[in-house]
Amino acid sequence: MKFVVVGSGGCVALPRPLCNCRICIEAREKGRPYSRCGCSLYLEDVNLLVDTPEDIVHGLNNSNIQAVDSVLFSHIDTDHTLGMRVFEQMRINWLEISEGKECKNPINVYALKNVMDDINTIGFKKGSYMDHYENKRNLIKRVVVDNFIIKNDIKISFVPVEHSTVFVFEQNDKKVIYAPCDAKPFPDNEIFNNSNVIIIGNTVVDDVLKDGFVLKENNWLRQELFVMDEIIGIKEKYKIEKVIMIHLEEDWGKSYDDYLELEKKYYNIIFSYDGMVIEV
């Protein structure tokens, strides 16, 4: 399986608009891998994209993605869904529509029922955007998932956690976990055992963050998000070979170089960047 990190960032772009901190200035000057698009992952084997953050168009172009046939949604949060207009940009052809021709190859959109129900509420005065994309223009075809789907010879399991989803990709004896956001408390499930890789987000990566901000022990972020010790605990509990951190927030105040330095503290834990290729 070959994955591409389309976006390694968090809920705020890096560089953050209007910000002139060291990290954002460097990201503007150097671009990737110092800049980061919103959190999204692509499975090249089956042209499958996970989530559509607002800047997904730029992420796809920057990663030179050539085809998208399927999209998985993990949860409703705006930084994972509000780029859904990419469905129009990938499939709509106004010249053909002007002659009465509609899209003939809609994108399959998969989600757990509660997640799909949530995303169907996103809309405008004419109703749900998803209804519009499917029923009006035939750009997408929604599929509610109970437990798993199979794409070619890859099994993709959908594991519910709170209002979000953890995905498990399996092919032959290879296994990759993708837990991009809101996966705490991490679900207790044997499916995670002996995975080759876990790609996991929403983690506070250090005690000292942007502008020297010190994260105190009673700060609510420690309850809402993982801390690195918890990531190590998940890795050890399920005997996972490698951890790749994603959803890296601008608020953490770390540059690409800072993350390379931080990796030296850990065994088989690395920090992702836009365009990173993961082959299992």
C-alpha positions as CSV (number, residue, x, y, z in Angstrom):
1,M,0.0,0.0,0.0
2,K,1.3,3.4,-0.9
3,F,0.0,6.4,1.0
4,V,0.6,10.1,0.4
5,V,0.2,12.7,3.1
6,V,-1.7,15.4,1.2
7,G,-1.9,17.6,4.3
8,S,-0.1,17.2,7.6
9,G,-1.4,20.3,9.3
10,G,-4.1,21.0,11.8
11,C,-7.2,23.2,12.0
12,V,-5.2,26.3,11.2
13,A,-3.1,26.7,8.1
14,L,0.7,26.9,8.3
15,P,1.5,29.6,7.6
16,R,-1.3,31.1,9.5
17,P,-2.8,34.2,7.8
18,L,-1.5,37.5,9.2
19,C,1.0,35.7,11.5
20,N,4.6,36.9,11.5
21,C,6.1,34.4,13.9
22,R,9.3,32.6,13.0
23,I,7.5,29.4,11.9
24,C,5.0,31.2,9.6
25,I,7.6,33.5,8.0
26,E,9.8,30.5,7.3
27,A,6.8,28.5,5.8
28,R,5.9,31.4,3.5
29,E,9.5,31.7,2.3
30,K,10.3,28.0,1.9
31,G,7.0,26.3,1.2
32,R,6.8,22.6,1.6
33,P,7.8,20.8,3.8
34,Y,7.8,23.8,6.1
35,S,4.2,24.8,5.1
36,R,1.3,22.5,5.8
37,C,-2.2,22.0,4.3
38,G,-5.1,20.7,6.3
39,C,-5.1,17.1,7.4
40,S,-5.7,14.6,4.6
41,L,-4.4,11.3,3.4
42,Y,-4.4,9.6,0.0
43,L,-4.1,5.9,-0.8
44,E,-2.6,5.7,-4.3
45,D,-3.4,2.0,-4.9
46,V,-7.1,2.7,-5.2
47,N,-7.3,6.5,-5.8
48,L,-8.8,7.1,-2.4
49,L,-8.8,10.3,-0.4
50,V,-9.6,10.7,3.3
51,D,-11.3,14.0,4.3
52,T,-11.5,17.4,2.5
53,P,-10.1,20.3,4.4
54,E,-10.6,23.8,3.1
55,D,-7.3,23.8,1.2
56,I,-7.6,20.3,-0.2
57,V,-7.4,21.7,-3.8
58,H,-4.0,23.0,-3.1
59,G,-3.0,19.8,-1.3
60,L,-4.0,17.7,-4.2
61,N,-2.2,19.9,-6.7
62,N,1.0,20.1,-4.6
63,S,1.1,16.3,-4.3
64,N,0.4,15.9,-8.0
65,I,-2.5,13.6,-7.3
66,Q,-3.9,12.4,-10.7
67,A,-7.1,10.6,-9.8
68,V,-9.7,10.5,-7.0
69,D,-12.4,7.8,-7.2
70,S,-13.4,7.5,-3.5
71,V,-13.5,9.8,-0.5
72,L,-13.8,8.7,3.1
73,F,-15.0,11.2,5.8
74,S,-13.8,10.7,9.3
75,H,-16.1,13.2,11.0
76,I,-17.9,16.5,10.6
77,D,-15.4,19.0,11.9
78,T,-14.9,22.0,9.6
79,D,-11.2,21.4,9.1
80,H,-12.0,18.0,7.6
81,T,-15.1,18.7,5.5
82,L,-15.4,22.3,4.3
83,G,-13.3,21.7,1.3
84,M,-16.0,19.4,-0.1
85,R,-16.5,21.8,-3.0
86,V,-13.5,19.9,-4.4
87,F,-16.2,17.5,-5.7
88,E,-17.3,20.2,-8.1
89,Q,-13.7,21.0,-9.1
90,M,-12.8,17.4,-9.7
91,R,-16.0,16.4,-11.6
92,I,-18.1,19.3,-12.9
93,N,-17.9,20.3,-16.6
94,W,-20.0,23.4,-17.3
95,L,-19.5,23.1,-21.0
96,E,-21.0,19.6,-21.1
97,I,-23.8,20.7,-18.7
98,S,-24.7,23.5,-21.1
99,E,-25.5,20.7,-23.6
100,G,-27.5,18.7,-21.1
101,K,-24.7,16.2,-20.2
102,E,-24.1,15.4,-16.5
103,C,-21.2,13.7,-14.8
104,K,-20.9,10.0,-15.6
105,N,-18.3,9.0,-13.1
106,P,-19.4,10.2,-9.6
107,I,-17.0,9.9,-6.7
108,N,-18.0,7.3,-4.1
109,V,-18.2,8.9,-0.7
110,Y,-18.1,6.6,2.4
111,A,-18.8,7.3,6.1
112,L,-20.3,5.7,9.1
113,K,-24.0,6.4,9.5
114,N,-23.6,9.0,12.3
115,V,-20.8,10.7,10.4
116,M,-22.8,10.8,7.1
117,D,-25.8,12.1,9.0
118,D,-23.7,14.9,10.4
119,I,-22.1,15.8,7.1
120,N,-25.5,15.9,5.4
121,T,-26.4,18.8,7.6
122,I,-23.8,21.1,6.0
123,G,-25.6,23.2,3.5
124,F,-27.0,26.5,2.1
125,K,-30.4,28.0,1.4
126,K,-31.2,25.2,-1.1
127,G,-30.4,22.4,1.3
128,S,-27.6,20.0,2.0
129,Y,-24.5,20.4,-0.2
130,M,-24.2,16.6,-0.3
131,D,-27.8,16.3,-1.6
132,H,-26.9,18.9,-4.2
133,Y,-23.7,17.2,-5.3
134,E,-25.4,13.8,-5.6
135,N,-29.0,14.5,-6.7
136,K,-28.6,17.6,-8.7
137,R,-25.2,17.1,-10.4
138,N,-24.4,13.4,-9.9
139,L,-20.9,14.3,-8.8
140,I,-20.9,11.9,-5.9
141,K,-22.6,8.7,-4.7
142,R,-23.0,8.4,-0.9
143,V,-22.5,5.0,0.8
144,V,-23.1,4.4,4.5
145,V,-20.7,1.9,5.9
146,D,-21.5,-0.5,8.7
147,N,-18.1,-2.0,9.4
148,F,-15.8,-2.1,6.4
149,I,-15.5,-1.8,2.6
150,I,-13.1,-3.6,0.2
151,K,-11.3,-1.8,-2.6
152,N,-9.6,-4.2,-4.9
153,D,-7.7,-6.4,-2.4
154,I,-7.6,-3.8,0.4
155,K,-10.0,-4.1,3.3
156,I,-10.8,-0.8,5.0
157,S,-12.4,-1.0,8.4
158,F,-14.3,1.9,10.0
159,V,-13.9,1.9,13.8
160,P,-16.2,4.4,15.6
161,V,-14.8,6.6,18.3
162,E,-16.9,9.3,19.8
163,H,-18.2,11.3,16.8
164,S,-15.2,10.3,14.6
165,T,-13.7,7.3,12.9
166,V,-10.4,5.4,13.0
167,F,-9.7,3.6,9.7
168,V,-7.7,0.4,9.4
169,F,-6.3,-0.5,6.0
170,E,-5.3,-4.2,5.5
171,Q,-3.7,-5.9,2.5
172,N,-2.4,-9.4,2.8
173,D,-0.3,-9.3,6.0
174,K,0.1,-5.5,6.0
175,K,-1.9,-3.2,8.2
176,V,-2.0,0.6,8.6
177,I,-4.1,2.5,11.1
178,Y,-5.3,6.1,10.3
179,A,-6.6,8.0,13.3
180,P,-6.5,11.7,12.1
181,C,-8.6,13.5,14.7
182,D,-10.8,13.2,17.8
183,A,-9.7,9.6,18.5
184,K,-9.4,10.0,22.2
185,P,-10.1,7.9,24.2
186,F,-8.6,5.5,21.7
187,P,-10.9,2.6,21.1
188,D,-10.1,-0.8,22.6
189,N,-10.1,-3.1,19.6
190,E,-8.0,-6.1,18.7
191,I,-8.1,-5.0,15.0
192,F,-5.2,-2.7,15.9
193,N,-2.9,-5.5,17.0
194,N,0.5,-5.9,15.3
195,S,0.0,-3.0,12.8
196,N,2.9,-1.9,10.6
197,V,2.1,1.8,11.0
198,I,-0.3,4.0,12.9
199,I,-0.8,7.5,11.4
200,I,-2.3,9.5,14.3
201,G,-3.2,13.1,15.0
202,N,-4.5,15.6,17.6
203,T,-1.5,15.2,19.8
204,V,0.2,17.9,21.9
205,V,3.8,17.2,20.9
206,D,5.7,19.1,23.6
207,D,5.3,20.9,26.9
208,V,6.6,24.2,25.4
209,L,4.7,25.4,22.4
210,K,4.3,28.6,20.3
211,D,5.9,31.7,21.7
212,G,7.2,29.8,24.7
213,F,3.7,28.9,25.9
214,V,4.1,26.3,28.7
215,L,1.3,23.7,28.8
216,K,0.4,23.2,32.4
217,E,-0.6,19.9,33.9
218,N,-4.2,21.1,34.5
219,N,-4.6,22.5,31.0
220,W,-7.8,21.1,29.3
221,L,-5.9,20.4,26.1
222,R,-4.2,17.5,28.0
223,Q,-7.6,15.8,28.4
224,E,-8.9,16.7,25.0
225,L,-5.9,15.7,23.0
226,F,-3.2,13.0,23.2
227,V,0.1,13.7,24.7
228,M,3.2,11.9,23.5
229,D,3.3,9.5,26.5
230,E,-0.2,8.3,25.5
231,I,1.0,7.8,21.9
232,I,3.8,5.6,23.2
233,G,1.3,3.7,25.2
234,I,-0.9,3.0,22.2
235,K,2.2,1.9,20.2
236,E,3.2,-0.5,23.0
237,K,-0.3,-1.9,23.8
238,Y,-1.0,-2.9,20.2
239,K,2.6,-3.8,19.3
240,I,2.7,-1.3,16.4
241,E,6.0,-1.0,14.6
242,K,6.0,2.7,13.6
243,V,4.1,5.8,14.5
244,I,3.7,8.8,12.1
245,M,2.3,11.9,13.7
246,I,-0.1,14.0,11.6
247,H,-2.6,16.9,12.3
248,L,0.4,19.1,13.4
249,E,-1.0,22.3,14.7
250,E,0.5,25.8,14.0
251,D,-0.1,26.4,17.7
252,W,2.6,23.9,18.5
253,G,5.2,26.4,17.2
254,K,7.4,23.9,15.5
255,S,9.0,24.1,12.1
256,Y,9.9,21.1,9.9
257,D,13.5,21.2,11.3
258,D,12.2,21.3,14.9
259,Y,10.2,18.1,14.3
260,L,13.3,16.4,12.9
261,E,15.1,17.3,16.1
262,L,12.1,16.1,18.2
263,E,12.2,12.7,16.5
264,K,15.5,12.0,18.1
265,K,13.7,11.7,21.5
266,Y,11.6,8.7,20.3
267,Y,12.0,5.2,18.8
268,N,10.1,4.7,15.6
269,I,8.0,7.8,16.0
270,I,8.3,10.4,13.2
271,F,6.4,13.5,12.2
272,S,4.8,13.8,8.8
273,Y,5.0,16.6,6.3
274,D,3.0,17.5,3.2
275,G,4.0,15.2,0.3
276,M,5.4,12.5,2.5
277,V,5.1,9.0,1.0
278,I,4.4,6.0,3.2
279,E,4.8,2.5,1.6
280,V,3.9,-0.6,3.5
